[in-house]
Amino acid sequence: MTRRAGIFLIVLTMIAMLAPWLAPYGAADAFRDFLHAPPMRPHFEGLSPMVHPLVLADRLEQRFEADRSRSVALPWLERDSTAPVFLLGADDFGRDVLSRLLFGARTSIGLALLATLGAVVAGALAGGWAGYRGGWVDEAIMRVADFVLVLPVIYVVLVLRAVLPLVLPASTVFLLVTGIFIAVGWPFVAKGVRAIVVVETNREYVQAARSLGATHWRILTRHVLPACSGHLVVQATLLLPAFILAEATLSFIGLGFPDPVASWGTMLAGASNYNAVARFPWTLAPAVTIFAVVLATNLIATNSTK
């Protein structure tokens, strides 16, 4: 099960990286005549996958019917601007849900991976230096970590983002949110690393390295921190889904990425209306994806601790 979860995450990350080439349409491409169009079922005509184009049967009810008198090819094979193909349906702006899901994976997973890497590196260095040096250095770093840990993380993230300007370019939002996640995530890593380093610094191989004249930095990075690799992997698998959920929360309430930018949080913001969700359940596709990622990472974390 753990292996399958790992493969799923690797494949999803690769899909996110290749989103501009895999998505049938652009993330902001809107088809105004196909608001909340339902998913289209593909079929084969010979060896070619085809779909029946949609026709708006009732504009007031936003009800569509398949035109079975003709067929169109999938957009990867042949692009027809008059008959768009929505394999996962369309949202309230007539944008392809599948395309936005792929671009959203690039945004949400990319931000979460970068924030996780930053938090793990910062926490490993801070906790390792605190455990290795001891004294006032250890006391200062751990007191800062304790202060951050006792705060309710999600509220801290919301407050830190809320005090910044609401309207910002997407690249600026990406960097700011990543920095906020690193700031609240590193103490979770640092506490465990510090405990491991305190034990490892008293072992014979560290004493031997010191006697041979190795520098403090070399002892810490080449000899002591590698002993924390298991802890770092577990913390990374815990932080990654937490950061994905945090980004989705920020974007859902309007403090994350602006709406034209595709992320799983901005997509869920468009599905916040209960009536819309009941009538157009395909708009919850990002919620299913988030659930799958969180489940996969938790499976990996659970088995890594055994």
LUMBAKOL-471763 format. One line per field, with one value per residue: residue number from 0; x, y, z of N, C-alpha, C in turn. Coordinates in Angstrom, 1 decimal. Layout:
<sites>
seq = [NUM;...]
nc1 = [X;...]
nc2 = [Y;...]
nc3 = [Z;...]
cac1 = [X;...]
cac2 = [Y;...]
cac3 = [Z;...]
cc1 = [X;...]
cc2 = [Y;...]
cc3 = [Z;...]
</sites>
This chain:
<sites>
seq = [0;1;2;3;4;5;6;7;8;9;10;11;12;13;14;15;16;17;18;19;20;21;22;23;24;25;26;27;28;29;30;31;32;33;34;35;36;37;38;39;40;41;42;43;44;45;46;47;48;49;50;51;52;53;54;55;56;57;58;59;60;61;62;63;64;65;66;67;68;69;70;71;72;73;74;75;76;77;78;79;80;81;82;83;84;85;86;87;88;89;90;91;92;93;94;95;96;97;98;99;100;101;102;103;104;105;106;107;108;109;110;111;112;113;114;115;116;117;118;119;120;121;122;123;124;125;126;127;128;129;130;131;132;133;134;135;136;137;138;139;140;141;142;143;144;145;146;147;148;149;150;151;152;153;154;155;156;157;158;159;160;161;162;163;164;165;166;167;168;169;170;171;172;173;174;175;176;177;178;179;180;181;182;183;184;185;186;187;188;189;190;191;192;193;194;195;196;197;198;199;200;201;202;203;204;205;206;207;208;209;210;211;212;213;214;215;216;217;218;219;220;221;222;223;224;225;226;227;228;229;230;231;232;233;234;235;236;237;238;239;240;241;242;243;244;245;246;247;248;249;250;251;252;253;254;255;256;257;258;259;260;261;262;263;264;265;266;267;268;269;270;271;272;273;274;275;276;277;278;279;280;281;282;283;284;285;286;287;288;289;290;291;292;293;294;295;296;297;298;299;300;301;302;303;304;305]
nc1 = [0.8;1.9;3.9;2.3;1.0;3.2;4.0;1.7;1.9;4.3;3.6;1.5;2.9;4.5;2.6;1.6;3.8;3.9;1.7;1.1;1.3;-0.2;-2.8;-5.9;-7.0;-6.3;-5.8;-7.3;-9.1;-12.2;-15.5;-18.2;-20.8;-21.1;-21.6;-21.2;-21.3;-21.9;-19.9;-18.5;-19.0;-16.7;-16.4;-15.7;-15.0;-14.3;-10.9;-10.6;-11.0;-13.9;-16.4;-19.8;-20.9;-22.0;-25.2;-27.0;-29.9;-31.7;-31.5;-32.2;-32.3;-29.8;-29.3;-27.9;-27.7;-26.6;-25.5;-26.2;-26.1;-23.7;-20.1;-17.2;-13.6;-11.3;-9.7;-6.9;-6.3;-7.6;-8.5;-11.4;-12.9;-15.6;-16.9;-16.2;-14.6;-15.4;-14.2;-14.3;-16.3;-17.5;-16.8;-18.4;-17.7;-17.5;-15.1;-12.8;-12.8;-11.0;-8.7;-8.1;-7.8;-5.4;-3.6;-4.0;-3.0;-0.3;0.2;-0.7;0.6;3.2;3.7;3.4;5.4;7.7;7.5;7.6;10.1;11.7;10.9;11.8;14.6;15.3;14.4;16.0;18.6;18.4;17.5;19.6;21.9;21.2;21.1;23.7;25.5;24.4;23.9;23.4;22.7;21.2;19.1;17.9;17.1;15.3;13.4;12.2;11.2;9.3;7.6;6.4;5.2;3.2;1.2;-1.9;-1.7;-3.1;-4.5;-2.5;-1.3;-3.4;-3.6;-1.1;-1.2;-3.4;-2.6;-1.1;-1.1;-4.2;-4.6;-2.4;0.2;0.3;2.8;4.0;2.2;2.7;5.4;5.2;3.3;4.6;6.8;5.5;4.5;6.9;7.8;6.1;6.3;8.9;9.6;8.4;10.0;12.5;12.5;12.4;14.8;16.7;16.6;17.6;20.2;21.4;21.8;23.4;25.8;27.3;28.3;30.8;31.8;31.5;33.2;35.6;35.7;36.0;38.5;40.1;40.2;38.0;35.7;33.1;30.9;31.3;31.1;28.5;26.9;27.8;28.1;26.3;23.7;22.8;21.9;19.4;17.7;15.5;13.6;13.3;12.1;9.6;8.5;8.4;6.5;4.3;4.1;3.7;0.9;-0.4;0.4;-0.8;-3.5;-3.6;-3.0;-5.2;-7.2;-6.6;-6.9;-9.5;-11.0;-10.3;-7.8;-5.7;-4.4;-5.4;-8.5;-8.3;-6.1;-5.3;-5.7;-6.1;-7.5;-8.7;-10.4;-12.1;-13.3;-15.1;-17.0;-18.4;-21.0;-23.9;-26.1;-25.1;-23.2;-24.8;-26.2;-24.2;-22.0;-19.5;-17.8;-16.5;-14.2;-11.4;-11.5;-11.7;-9.2;-7.4;-8.1;-7.2;-4.4;-3.7;-4.5;-2.7;-0.1;-0.3;-0.5;2.1;3.6;2.6;3.5;6.2;7.0;6.9]
nc2 = [-1.2;1.2;1.5;1.9;4.2;6.0;5.8;6.9;9.6;10.4;10.1;12.0;14.3;14.5;14.8;17.3;18.9;18.7;19.9;22.2;21.0;18.8;19.5;20.0;22.5;26.1;27.3;29.6;29.7;30.4;29.3;30.7;29.9;27.5;27.2;25.6;23.1;19.6;16.6;14.9;11.9;9.8;7.9;5.2;5.4;3.4;3.3;5.7;7.9;9.6;12.2;13.1;16.3;18.9;20.4;23.3;22.8;24.0;27.2;28.6;26.6;25.7;23.3;20.7;18.8;15.9;16.0;13.6;13.3;14.0;13.7;14.7;14.9;14.2;16.9;16.7;15.5;16.8;20.1;21.9;24.8;25.5;23.4;22.5;20.1;18.6;16.6;16.4;18.1;21.6;24.7;27.5;29.6;28.5;27.2;24.6;21.9;19.8;20.8;23.0;21.6;20.2;22.4;23.5;21.6;21.9;24.4;24.2;21.8;22.4;24.7;23.6;21.6;23.1;24.7;22.7;21.6;23.8;24.2;21.8;21.9;24.3;23.7;21.4;22.4;24.4;23.0;21.0;22.6;23.7;21.5;20.5;22.6;23.4;25.0;28.6;29.0;26.7;27.1;29.5;29.0;26.9;28.0;29.9;28.1;26.8;28.8;29.3;26.8;26.6;28.3;28.5;27.0;27.3;29.7;31.5;31.5;32.5;35.1;36.2;36.3;37.9;40.4;41.4;43.0;42.5;42.3;41.1;40.2;36.9;35.5;36.8;36.2;33.5;33.3;34.7;33.2;30.7;31.5;32.1;29.6;28.1;29.5;28.8;26.1;25.1;24.7;22.2;20.3;21.0;20.4;17.6;17.0;18.2;16.7;14.2;14.9;15.7;13.3;11.9;13.4;12.6;10.2;7.7;8.0;10.7;11.9;10.9;12.1;14.8;14.6;14.2;16.7;17.8;20.3;22.1;22.5;20.5;18.2;18.4;18.5;16.3;14.1;14.1;15.1;13.3;11.1;11.8;11.4;9.6;10.8;13.3;12.5;11.5;13.9;15.5;14.1;14.6;17.4;18.1;17.4;19.0;21.6;21.7;21.6;24.0;25.9;25.6;26.4;29.1;30.1;29.5;31.2;33.6;34.7;33.7;32.7;34.8;34.6;34.2;32.6;29.2;27.1;24.4;25.4;27.9;26.8;25.3;27.4;28.3;26.4;26.7;27.2;25.6;24.8;24.9;22.9;20.7;20.6;20.6;18.5;17.9;20.0;19.6;18.2;19.0;18.7;15.9;15.2;16.5;15.0;12.5;12.9;13.7;11.3;9.5;10.5;10.3;7.6;6.9;8.2;6.9;4.2;4.7;5.3;2.9]
nc3 = [0.0;0.8;-1.2;-3.4;-2.8;-2.8;-5.5;-6.6;-5.7;-6.9;-9.7;-9.8;-9.2;-11.4;-13.4;-12.7;-13.2;-15.9;-16.7;-18.5;-21.0;-20.9;-20.3;-21.8;-22.5;-21.8;-18.5;-18.0;-20.1;-21.2;-22.0;-22.9;-23.5;-22.3;-19.5;-16.5;-17.8;-18.1;-17.4;-20.2;-21.9;-23.3;-26.4;-28.7;-32.1;-34.4;-34.1;-33.0;-30.3;-29.4;-28.7;-28.1;-29.0;-26.8;-26.4;-25.5;-23.9;-22.2;-21.2;-18.9;-16.8;-17.1;-18.5;-20.3;-23.3;-25.1;-28.4;-30.5;-33.1;-34.3;-33.9;-32.2;-32.1;-29.4;-27.6;-27.6;-29.9;-32.0;-32.3;-31.7;-31.7;-31.7;-30.5;-27.7;-25.5;-22.5;-20.3;-17.6;-17.0;-16.8;-15.2;-13.3;-14.9;-17.4;-17.8;-18.4;-16.3;-16.0;-17.1;-15.5;-13.1;-13.6;-14.0;-11.5;-9.8;-10.4;-9.3;-6.5;-5.5;-6.2;-4.7;-2.1;-2.0;-2.3;0.0;2.0;1.5;2.2;4.9;6.1;5.6;6.9;9.5;10.1;10.0;12.0;14.3;14.4;14.8;17.3;19.0;18.7;19.5;22.0;25.2;25.4;22.8;22.1;23.9;23.0;20.4;20.7;22.4;20.7;18.9;20.5;21.1;18.6;18.2;20.1;19.2;17.4;14.4;11.9;12.3;12.7;10.2;8.7;9.8;9.3;6.6;6.2;7.0;5.0;1.8;0.0;-2.8;-5.0;-7.3;-8.8;-8.6;-6.5;-4.4;-4.4;-3.4;-1.0;0.5;0.5;2.1;4.5;5.2;5.6;7.8;9.8;9.9;10.3;13.1;13.9;12.7;13.8;16.5;16.8;15.4;17.0;19.3;18.4;17.5;19.9;21.2;19.3;19.2;21.3;20.6;19.6;17.0;16.4;18.3;17.3;14.8;15.7;16.9;14.8;13.7;12.3;11.1;12.9;11.2;9.3;10.8;11.7;9.3;7.7;9.3;11.7;11.0;9.0;10.5;11.2;9.1;8.8;10.5;9.2;6.8;7.7;8.8;6.6;5.0;6.6;6.6;4.0;3.1;4.9;4.2;1.6;2.3;3.8;1.9;0.2;2.0;2.4;-0.3;-0.7;1.0;0.0;0.5;-0.7;-3.8;-6.6;-8.4;-11.3;-11.4;-11.4;-8.8;-6.4;-4.3;-5.2;-7.0;-5.4;-4.1;-6.0;-5.8;-3.5;-2.9;-1.8;-3.2;-5.8;-5.7;-5.3;-7.7;-9.6;-9.2;-10.2;-9.9;-7.5;-7.9;-7.3;-4.5;-4.2;-5.2;-3.4;-1.1;-1.9;-2.1;0.6;1.9;0.7;1.5;4.3;4.6;3.8;5.8;8.1;7.7;7.6;10.2;11.5]
cac1 = [0.0;2.8;4.5;1.3;0.9;4.4;3.9;0.6;2.4;5.3;2.9;0.7;3.8;5.0;1.5;1.6;4.9;3.7;0.3;0.8;1.3;-1.2;-4.1;-6.5;-7.2;-5.6;-6.5;-8.3;-9.9;-13.6;-16.5;-19.3;-22.0;-21.1;-21.5;-21.6;-21.5;-21.6;-18.8;-18.8;-18.5;-16.0;-16.7;-14.8;-15.5;-13.1;-9.9;-10.5;-11.9;-14.7;-17.5;-20.9;-20.9;-23.2;-26.1;-27.8;-31.3;-32.5;-30.6;-32.6;-31.9;-28.5;-29.4;-27.3;-28.0;-25.6;-26.0;-25.8;-26.1;-22.4;-19.1;-15.9;-12.4;-10.8;-8.9;-5.5;-6.2;-8.1;-9.1;-12.6;-13.3;-17.1;-17.5;-15.2;-14.8;-15.2;-14.2;-14.7;-17.3;-17.0;-17.2;-19.4;-17.3;-17.4;-13.7;-12.7;-12.4;-9.8;-7.5;-7.8;-7.3;-4.0;-2.9;-4.1;-2.0;1.0;0.3;-0.8;1.7;4.5;3.9;3.5;6.7;8.8;7.4;8.0;11.6;12.2;10.7;12.7;16.0;15.4;14.2;17.1;19.8;18.2;17.5;20.9;22.8;20.9;21.5;25.2;26.2;24.0;24.0;22.4;22.2;20.1;18.0;17.3;16.4;14.2;12.3;11.5;10.4;8.2;6.6;5.6;4.4;2.0;0.2;-2.7;-1.0;-3.9;-4.9;-1.3;-1.2;-4.5;-3.3;0.1;-1.6;-4.4;-2.0;-0.5;-2.1;-5.0;-4.4;-1.0;0.5;0.3;4.1;4.2;1.4;3.3;6.5;4.8;2.6;5.6;7.6;4.7;4.4;8.2;8.0;5.3;6.6;10.3;9.7;8.0;11.2;13.6;12.4;12.9;16.2;17.6;16.7;18.4;21.5;22.0;22.3;24.4;27.0;28.1;28.8;32.2;32.2;31.6;34.4;36.7;35.8;36.6;39.9;40.8;40.2;36.9;35.1;31.8;30.0;31.4;30.6;27.0;26.2;28.3;28.1;25.2;22.3;22.3;21.2;18.0;17.0;14.2;12.7;13.0;11.2;8.3;8.1;8.1;5.2;3.3;4.0;3.2;-0.5;-0.8;0.5;-1.8;-4.8;-3.5;-3.2;-6.6;-8.0;-6.3;-7.5;-11.0;-11.5;-9.9;-6.5;-4.6;-4.2;-6.6;-9.4;-7.9;-5.0;-5.8;-5.2;-7.2;-8.3;-9.5;-11.4;-13.1;-14.1;-16.2;-18.0;-18.8;-22.5;-24.5;-27.0;-24.3;-22.6;-25.8;-26.6;-23.0;-21.0;-18.1;-16.9;-15.8;-13.1;-10.2;-11.6;-11.3;-7.8;-6.8;-8.3;-6.3;-3.0;-3.6;-4.5;-1.4;1.0;-0.5;-0.1;3.5;4.0;2.3;4.4;7.6;7.2;6.9]
cac2 = [0.0;2.4;1.7;2.4;5.6;6.7;5.9;7.9;10.9;10.7;10.3;13.2;15.4;14.6;15.4;18.7;19.5;18.7;20.5;23.0;20.2;17.7;20.1;20.2;24.0;26.9;27.4;30.7;29.7;30.3;29.1;31.4;29.2;26.2;27.4;24.4;22.0;18.4;15.8;14.3;10.5;9.5;6.6;5.0;5.2;2.7;3.4;7.1;8.3;10.7;12.5;13.8;17.6;19.3;21.5;23.9;22.5;25.0;28.1;28.9;25.5;25.3;21.9;20.4;17.4;15.5;16.0;12.3;13.3;14.1;13.5;15.5;14.3;14.8;18.1;16.4;15.0;17.8;21.2;22.5;25.9;25.6;22.3;22.1;18.8;18.7;15.3;16.5;19.2;22.9;25.4;28.5;30.5;27.8;26.8;23.2;21.5;19.0;21.7;23.8;20.7;20.0;23.6;23.7;20.7;22.5;25.5;23.7;20.8;23.1;25.5;22.7;20.9;24.1;25.1;21.5;21.5;24.9;24.0;20.7;22.3;25.3;23.0;20.5;23.2;25.1;22.0;20.4;23.5;23.9;20.3;20.4;23.7;23.5;26.3;29.6;28.8;25.7;27.6;30.5;28.4;26.1;28.9;30.4;27.0;26.5;29.9;29.1;25.6;26.8;29.1;27.7;27.3;27.8;31.1;32.3;31.6;33.5;36.5;36.7;36.6;39.0;41.7;41.8;43.5;41.4;42.2;40.9;39.3;35.5;35.1;37.4;35.4;32.2;33.4;35.1;32.0;29.8;31.9;31.9;28.1;27.8;30.1;28.1;24.7;24.6;24.2;20.8;19.6;21.3;19.8;16.2;16.9;18.6;15.6;13.2;15.4;15.7;11.9;11.5;14.1;11.9;8.9;7.6;8.5;12.2;12.2;10.6;13.2;16.0;14.4;14.3;18.1;18.1;21.5;21.9;22.4;19.2;17.2;18.5;18.2;15.1;13.0;14.0;15.2;12.1;10.2;12.4;11.2;9.0;11.8;14.3;12.0;11.5;15.3;16.0;13.6;15.3;18.8;18.3;17.6;20.2;22.8;21.7;22.0;25.4;26.7;25.5;27.2;30.5;30.5;29.3;32.4;34.8;35.2;33.0;33.1;35.4;33.7;33.7;31.6;27.9;26.3;23.6;26.3;28.8;25.9;25.0;28.6;28.4;25.3;26.9;27.3;24.3;24.5;24.7;21.6;19.7;20.5;20.4;17.9;17.7;21.1;19.2;17.4;19.3;18.1;14.5;15.1;16.8;13.9;11.4;13.3;13.6;9.9;8.8;10.9;9.8;6.2;6.8;8.6;5.8;3.1;5.1;5.3;1.5]
cac3 = [0.0;0.9;-2.5;-4.3;-2.4;-3.3;-7.0;-6.9;-5.5;-8.0;-10.9;-9.7;-9.3;-12.8;-14.2;-12.3;-13.9;-17.4;-16.9;-19.7;-22.2;-20.8;-20.2;-23.2;-22.7;-20.9;-17.2;-18.0;-21.3;-20.9;-23.1;-22.2;-23.8;-21.6;-18.1;-15.7;-18.7;-17.4;-18.0;-21.5;-21.9;-24.6;-27.0;-29.8;-33.5;-34.9;-33.1;-32.5;-29.2;-29.8;-27.8;-28.7;-28.4;-26.0;-26.9;-24.4;-24.1;-21.4;-20.6;-17.5;-15.9;-17.5;-18.8;-21.6;-23.9;-26.1;-29.8;-31.0;-34.6;-34.7;-33.0;-32.3;-31.5;-28.2;-27.9;-27.8;-31.3;-32.9;-31.5;-32.4;-30.8;-31.6;-29.8;-26.7;-24.9;-21.1;-19.7;-16.1;-16.9;-16.8;-13.9;-13.5;-16.0;-18.6;-17.9;-18.4;-14.9;-16.1;-17.4;-14.2;-12.1;-13.9;-13.6;-10.1;-9.2;-10.5;-8.3;-5.1;-5.2;-6.3;-3.5;-0.9;-2.1;-2.0;1.4;2.7;1.4;3.0;6.4;6.5;5.6;8.0;10.8;10.3;10.4;13.3;15.4;14.5;15.4;18.7;19.7;18.6;20.3;23.4;25.9;25.1;21.4;22.1;24.6;22.2;19.2;21.2;22.9;19.6;18.3;21.4;20.9;17.3;18.3;21.0;18.5;16.5;13.1;10.8;12.6;12.5;8.7;8.2;10.3;8.6;5.2;6.2;7.2;3.7;0.8;-0.6;-4.2;-5.3;-8.4;-8.4;-8.3;-5.2;-3.5;-4.3;-2.6;0.4;1.2;0.8;3.3;5.7;5.6;6.2;9.1;10.8;9.8;10.7;14.5;14.0;12.3;14.6;17.9;16.7;15.0;18.1;20.3;17.8;17.5;21.3;21.4;18.3;19.4;22.3;20.2;19.3;15.6;16.4;19.0;16.4;13.8;16.3;17.2;13.5;13.3;11.4;11.6;13.4;10.1;8.6;11.7;11.7;8.0;7.1;10.3;12.6;10.4;8.3;11.4;11.3;7.8;9.0;11.1;8.2;5.9;8.3;8.9;5.2;4.6;7.4;6.3;2.6;3.0;5.8;3.4;0.6;2.9;4.2;0.6;-0.2;2.9;2.1;-1.5;-0.5;1.7;-0.7;0.9;-1.5;-5.2;-7.2;-9.1;-12.6;-11.3;-11.1;-7.7;-5.9;-3.4;-5.9;-7.7;-4.4;-3.8;-6.9;-5.5;-2.1;-2.8;-1.6;-4.4;-7.0;-5.5;-5.5;-9.1;-10.4;-8.3;-10.8;-9.4;-6.3;-8.3;-6.5;-3.2;-4.3;-5.4;-2.1;-0.2;-2.3;-1.7;2.0;2.3;0.3;2.3;5.6;4.5;3.8;7.1;9.1;7.5;7.9;11.6;12.0]
cc1 = [0.9;3.5;3.6;1.1;2.0;4.4;2.8;1.1;3.4;4.6;2.1;1.7;4.3;3.9;1.4;2.7;4.6;2.3;0.1;0.8;0.2;-2.6;-4.7;-6.7;-6.4;-6.5;-7.5;-9.2;-11.4;-14.5;-17.8;-20.7;-22.1;-20.8;-22.0;-22.0;-21.1;-20.4;-19.4;-18.2;-17.9;-16.5;-15.8;-15.6;-14.3;-12.1;-9.7;-11.5;-12.6;-15.7;-18.6;-20.9;-22.1;-23.9;-26.9;-29.3;-32.2;-31.6;-30.9;-32.2;-30.5;-28.4;-28.8;-27.7;-26.9;-26.2;-25.4;-25.8;-24.7;-21.4;-17.9;-14.8;-12.0;-9.8;-7.4;-5.2;-6.5;-8.9;-10.2;-13.2;-14.8;-17.7;-16.4;-15.6;-14.5;-15.3;-14.6;-15.7;-16.7;-17.5;-18.2;-19.0;-17.1;-15.9;-13.7;-12.1;-11.2;-8.6;-7.1;-7.4;-5.9;-3.2;-2.9;-3.2;-0.6;1.2;0.3;0.3;3.0;4.8;4.1;4.9;7.8;8.7;7.9;9.5;12.2;12.1;11.6;14.1;16.2;15.3;15.4;18.3;19.6;18.2;18.9;21.9;22.5;21.3;23.0;25.9;25.7;24.0;23.0;21.9;21.0;18.9;17.2;16.5;15.2;13.0;11.5;10.6;9.2;7.1;5.8;4.7;3.2;0.9;-0.6;-2.3;-1.9;-4.3;-3.7;-1.1;-2.2;-4.1;-2.1;-0.3;-2.5;-3.7;-1.3;-1.5;-2.9;-4.8;-2.9;-0.8;0.6;1.7;4.4;3.5;2.1;4.5;6.1;4.2;3.6;6.5;6.8;4.6;5.8;8.3;7.2;5.6;7.9;10.4;9.4;9.2;12.3;13.6;12.9;14.4;17.1;17.7;17.6;19.9;22.2;22.5;23.5;25.8;27.9;28.6;30.2;32.6;32.3;32.9;35.6;36.8;36.4;38.1;40.7;40.8;39.1;36.2;33.7;30.8;30.0;30.8;29.0;26.4;26.6;28.1;26.8;23.9;21.9;21.6;19.7;17.2;15.6;13.2;12.3;12.0;9.7;7.7;7.7;6.7;4.0;3.0;3.4;1.7;-1.1;-0.7;-0.5;-3.1;-4.7;-3.7;-4.6;-7.5;-7.8;-7.0;-9.0;-11.6;-11.1;-8.6;-5.4;-4.4;-5.5;-7.3;-8.9;-6.8;-5.6;-5.0;-6.4;-8.1;-9.2;-10.7;-12.5;-13.9;-15.2;-17.3;-18.5;-20.3;-23.1;-25.3;-26.2;-23.7;-23.6;-26.2;-25.4;-21.9;-19.6;-17.2;-16.2;-14.6;-11.8;-10.3;-11.3;-9.8;-7.0;-6.9;-7.4;-4.8;-2.8;-3.6;-3.2;-0.2;0.9;-0.2;1.4;4.1;3.8;3.2;5.9;8.0;7.2;8.3]
cc2 = [1.3;2.6;2.3;3.9;6.5;6.9;6.9;9.3;11.3;11.0;11.7;14.4;15.6;15.2;16.9;19.5;19.7;19.3;21.3;22.2;19.1;18.3;20.4;21.7;24.7;27.0;28.5;30.7;29.4;30.1;29.5;30.7;27.8;26.3;26.1;23.2;20.7;17.6;15.1;12.9;10.2;8.1;6.4;4.8;4.7;2.7;4.8;7.4;9.6;11.0;13.2;15.2;18.0;20.5;22.0;23.7;23.5;25.9;28.5;27.9;25.1;23.8;21.7;19.0;17.1;15.4;14.7;12.2;13.5;13.9;14.4;14.7;14.9;15.9;17.9;16.0;16.1;18.9;21.8;23.5;26.0;24.5;21.8;20.8;19.0;17.3;15.3;17.6;20.5;23.6;26.6;29.6;29.8;27.3;25.3;22.8;20.7;19.8;22.5;22.9;20.4;21.2;23.9;22.8;21.3;23.6;25.0;22.8;21.5;24.0;24.7;22.0;21.9;24.5;23.9;21.4;22.6;24.7;22.8;21.1;23.3;24.6;22.1;21.3;23.9;24.1;21.3;21.3;23.7;22.6;20.1;21.4;23.7;24.9;27.3;29.5;27.8;26.3;28.7;29.9;27.6;26.9;29.5;29.3;26.7;27.6;29.7;27.9;25.8;27.6;28.2;28.0;27.9;29.3;32.0;32.5;32.6;34.9;37.0;37.1;37.8;40.4;42.2;42.3;42.3;41.2;42.2;40.0;37.8;35.0;35.6;36.6;34.1;32.3;33.8;33.9;31.0;30.2;31.8;30.5;27.7;28.3;29.4;26.6;24.2;24.1;22.7;19.9;19.8;20.6;18.3;16.1;17.3;17.4;14.5;13.6;15.4;14.3;11.5;12.2;13.5;10.6;8.9;8.2;10.0;12.6;11.9;11.7;14.5;15.8;14.5;15.8;18.5;19.4;21.2;21.7;21.1;18.1;17.2;18.0;16.8;13.9;12.9;14.1;14.0;11.1;10.6;12.1;10.6;10.0;12.9;13.8;12.0;12.9;15.8;15.4;14.1;16.7;19.0;18.4;18.7;21.5;22.9;22.1;23.5;26.3;26.7;26.3;28.7;30.9;30.4;30.6;33.7;35.4;34.6;33.6;33.8;34.4;33.3;32.6;30.3;27.3;25.5;24.5;27.2;28.0;25.6;26.2;28.8;27.4;25.5;27.0;25.9;23.9;24.2;23.3;20.5;19.5;20.2;19.8;17.8;18.9;20.7;18.3;17.7;18.7;16.7;14.4;15.5;15.6;12.7;11.7;13.2;12.1;9.2;9.2;10.4;8.3;6.0;7.1;7.5;4.7;3.5;5.1;3.9;0.9]
cc3 = [0.0;-0.5;-3.5;-4.1;-2.9;-4.8;-7.4;-6.8;-6.6;-9.3;-10.9;-9.8;-10.7;-13.7;-13.9;-13.1;-15.4;-17.7;-18.2;-21.0;-22.1;-20.7;-21.6;-23.5;-21.6;-19.6;-17.2;-19.2;-20.9;-22.1;-22.5;-22.5;-23.1;-20.1;-17.4;-16.7;-18.0;-18.1;-19.2;-21.5;-23.3;-25.1;-28.2;-31.1;-34.3;-33.8;-32.5;-31.4;-29.6;-28.7;-28.6;-28.1;-27.7;-26.6;-25.7;-24.7;-23.3;-20.7;-19.2;-16.5;-16.1;-17.7;-20.2;-22.0;-24.9;-27.5;-30.5;-32.5;-35.1;-33.6;-33.2;-31.6;-30.2;-28.5;-28.1;-29.2;-32.3;-32.1;-32.3;-31.4;-30.7;-30.8;-28.8;-26.0;-23.4;-20.5;-18.3;-15.9;-16.9;-15.5;-14.3;-14.5;-17.3;-18.9;-17.7;-17.0;-15.0;-16.3;-16.1;-13.1;-12.3;-13.5;-12.1;-9.3;-9.3;-9.5;-6.9;-4.7;-5.2;-5.1;-2.2;-0.9;-1.7;-0.5;2.3;2.7;2.3;4.5;6.9;6.6;6.8;9.4;11.1;10.7;11.7;14.5;15.5;15.1;16.9;19.5;19.7;19.5;21.7;23.9;25.5;23.7;21.4;22.8;23.8;21.1;19.7;21.8;21.8;18.9;19.2;21.2;19.7;17.5;19.1;20.3;17.6;15.1;12.1;11.0;12.4;11.0;8.2;8.6;9.5;7.2;5.2;6.3;6.0;2.8;0.1;-2.1;-4.6;-6.5;-7.9;-8.0;-6.9;-4.1;-3.3;-3.3;-1.2;1.1;1.5;2.0;4.6;6.2;6.2;7.6;10.2;10.8;10.3;12.1;14.7;13.6;13.3;15.9;17.8;16.3;16.2;19.1;19.7;17.9;18.9;21.6;20.6;18.6;20.5;21.9;19.7;18.0;15.6;17.2;18.1;15.4;14.4;16.5;15.9;12.9;12.4;12.0;12.1;12.3;9.4;9.5;11.7;10.4;7.5;8.1;11.2;11.9;9.6;9.2;11.6;10.0;8.0;9.6;10.1;7.2;6.4;8.4;7.6;4.7;5.4;7.0;4.9;2.5;3.8;5.0;2.2;1.1;3.3;3.0;0.2;0.7;2.6;0.8;-1.5;0.1;1.1;-0.3;0.2;-2.9;-5.7;-8.1;-10.5;-12.5;-10.8;-9.9;-7.2;-4.9;-4.1;-6.6;-6.7;-4.0;-4.7;-6.6;-4.0;-1.9;-2.8;-2.8;-5.6;-6.9;-5.8;-7.0;-10.0;-9.6;-8.9;-10.4;-8.2;-6.7;-7.5;-5.1;-3.1;-4.4;-4.1;-1.2;-0.6;-1.9;-0.2;2.5;1.9;1.2;3.7;5.6;4.5;5.1;8.1;8.9;7.8;9.3;12.2;12.0]
</sites>
